[in-house]
Amino acid sequence: MVLVDRFGRKVTNLRISLTERCNYRCFFCHGEGQINFKRREMNPEEIERLVRIASSLGIKKVKLTGGEPTIRDDIV
């Protein structure tokens, strides 16, 4: 099985947002306008499972993003 978008193109990239938290104050981010609420973050086992499933569906590249992904001690 392969993932395709609505135009019939193969999907080979996946972006996983690890966290919304960030310890920087980048002027281009505009995080100051965000509503401050807590979202549940996936644990490392859930992230690994997601990547394994995505890989089996043809995903070749995974980008780990978020607020600041390296703020996660359990990931770094």
N, C-alpha and C positions, 0 to 999 in steps of 0.2 A: 504494500500500500504506500502511496505517495501523497503528500499534501499538495493541493493546488489552490490558487487564489481564485477569485470570482472571474478572472480573465483567462483562466485555464493554464496559468504559468505555474511551474513547479516552485514550491516554497522550500528554500534550502537554508534560510537563516532564522534564528530565534533570538528574541531579546527578552531576557528575564530581569525584571526590576527586583533587586534583592532587598531594598529598603527605601523608604521615603525620607529617612533621617539624613542629616548632613551637618557637618561641623564647620563648613566654610560659609562665607558670605559673598559669593560671587555676584558681581553687579549685573551680569547678564542672565542670571537664573530666574529672578523675580519670585523667589520662594517666599518673600515677605507677604505676598498677597494670598498665600495658600491658607485654607482653613486648617487649623491644627487639630487633627484627630488621629487616633492611633489605629493603624491597620495591622492585622495579624501578618507577620512575616513567615514565609516558608522556612522550615528548619532544613539543615543540610541534607537530611535523608530525603525529604520531599523534593528538593532541588535536584538531587542526583537521580531520583526516579523520573522526574520530568524530562531531564536531559536524555536518559536512556530510552524512554518512550519516543521522544522527538527524533532521536537518532535512528530508531527502527522505522520511522516514517519518512526518512530521507533528509533530515536536517543535518547539514554539514558544518555550520558555524553557529556558535552560541555566544552572544554578547551579554555580559553581566553588567547591568546598569543600576540606576536607582537615584536616590539622592546622592549619597557617596558610598558606594559598595564596600570600600575598604574599612568602613566604620564597624562592620560586622566581624567581631573577634572570632566567631565560629566558622567563618568562611576564609579569612586570610591565612 
